Amino acid sequence: MSSITLRFLAEPSTVNFGGKVHGGTVMKWIDEAGYACATSWSKRYCVTVFIGSIRFHHPIMIGDLVEVEAKLAYTGTSSINIAVEVRSGDMKGGEMQKTAECLIVFVSVDSHGRPLPVAPYAPATDEAKSLASKAKAHLEASRAAGLA
């Protein structure tokens, strides 16, 4: 599976003192969706090794419908690079807006934590090819800066 979308309602237990969903909660949701996508692709246990440039665009309010979409961007030898977008909105209005986005990298590992090879991903559409190029450029820039 090259993409997955998790959907749920933002609950009162997830809010901060400002009345909005905690950024850390959003990051947890991103990691969960990314893990589901990476594991579905590799058919093995995967671990998070990098989360790059998470960008929060808008707050999520209690009761909002939240969608966390994880899309496979490209694969390395053992790495699975996934672009994640979070959208949210009031269900009564029906309009969703981009809330957050980031790139997340997982590595497929064995029971001892050693990397295992993953099946290569070949983007087929122009949109998927563009996403792969953006993900590669972002990771190369992060490596050059010593961040990845």
C-alpha positions in Angstrom: 0.0 0.0 0.0 1.5 3.3 -1.0 -0.8 5.6 1.0 -3.1 5.5 4.0 -5.5 8.1 5.5 -6.5 7.9 9.2 -9.6 9.8 10.2 -11.0 10.6 13.6 -12.4 13.4 15.8 -10.2 15.7 17.9 -11.1 14.9 21.5 -11.1 17.2 24.6 -8.3 15.1 26.1 -5.9 16.3 23.3 -6.1 20.1 24.0 -3.5 22.4 25.5 -4.1 25.5 27.7 -4.9 27.5 24.6 -7.9 25.3 23.8 -6.3 23.8 20.7 -4.9 20.3 20.0 -1.4 19.9 21.3 1.3 20.0 18.6 2.8 16.9 20.2 -0.5 15.0 19.7 -0.4 16.0 16.0 3.2 14.7 15.7 2.0 11.4 17.3 -0.7 11.1 14.7 1.8 11.8 11.9 4.1 9.1 13.3 1.2 6.6 13.5 0.0 7.2 9.9 3.6 7.1 8.6 4.2 3.9 10.5 1.1 2.3 9.1 2.1 3.3 5.5 5.7 2.2 5.9 4.8 -1.2 7.5 2.2 -1.8 4.9 4.8 -1.2 2.2 7.6 -3.2 3.8 5.5 -6.0 5.4 7.8 -5.7 8.4 8.3 -3.7 11.5 9.6 -0.2 10.9 11.2 2.4 13.1 11.1 6.2 12.7 14.6 7.6 11.9 13.9 11.1 10.7 11.1 13.7 10.8 11.9 16.7 8.7 10.5 20.2 8.6 7.2 19.7 10.2 5.1 22.7 9.4 2.0 23.7 11.4 -0.4 25.8 9.3 -3.5 26.1 11.4 -4.7 24.9 14.8 -7.0 21.9 15.3 -10.1 22.6 17.5 -12.0 20.1 19.7 -14.6 18.3 17.7 -12.8 18.9 14.3 -12.7 16.0 11.9 -9.0 15.2 11.4 -7.4 13.4 8.4 -3.8 12.3 8.5 -2.7 11.2 5.0 0.6 9.4 4.6 1.9 8.9 1.1 5.0 6.9 0.0 7.4 9.3 -1.6 10.3 7.0 -2.4 12.4 4.1 -1.0 16.1 3.6 -0.4 17.7 0.3 0.3 16.1 -0.1 3.7 14.4 3.3 4.1 10.8 4.3 3.3 10.3 8.0 2.8 6.8 9.3 3.4 5.1 12.6 3.0 2.4 13.3 5.5 -0.3 15.9 5.4 -2.8 16.7 8.2 -6.1 18.3 7.3 -8.9 19.3 9.7 -12.2 21.1 9.8 -15.6 21.5 11.3 -17.8 18.7 10.0 -20.8 20.9 9.9 -19.1 23.2 7.4 -17.6 20.3 5.4 -14.5 22.2 4.5 -11.1 20.8 5.4 -7.9 22.8 5.5 -4.2 21.8 5.6 -3.2 21.8 9.2 0.3 20.4 9.1 2.8 18.6 6.8 6.2 17.0 7.0 8.5 14.3 5.6 9.2 11.3 7.7 11.6 8.4 7.1 11.3 4.9 8.4 13.7 2.0 8.2 12.5 -1.6 8.0 14.3 -3.6 10.7 14.7 -7.2 11.9 14.1 -8.4 15.4 17.6 -7.2 16.4 17.1 -3.7 15.0 19.2 -4.3 11.9 18.0 -2.7 8.7 16.4 -5.0 6.1 16.0 -4.3 2.4 12.6 -3.0 1.2 10.9 -3.3 -2.2 11.7 -0.4 -4.4 8.9 2.1 -5.1 8.5 3.4 -8.7 6.3 6.5 -8.8 3.9 6.1 -11.8 2.1 9.5 -11.9 3.5 13.0 -12.5 2.2 13.9 -9.0 4.0 10.9 -7.4 7.2 11.7 -9.4 7.1 15.3 -8.2 6.6 14.2 -4.6 9.6 11.8 -4.9 11.8 14.6 -6.2 10.7 17.0 -3.5 11.4 14.4 -0.8 14.8 13.6 -2.2 15.8 17.3 -2.4 14.6 17.9 1.2 16.6 14.9 2.5 19.7 15.9 0.6 19.5 19.4 2.0 19.0 18.0 5.5 22.0 15.7 5.2 24.1 18.6 3.9 23.1 20.6 6.9 23.9 17.7 9.2 20.3 17.2 10.3 19.7 13.8 8.7 
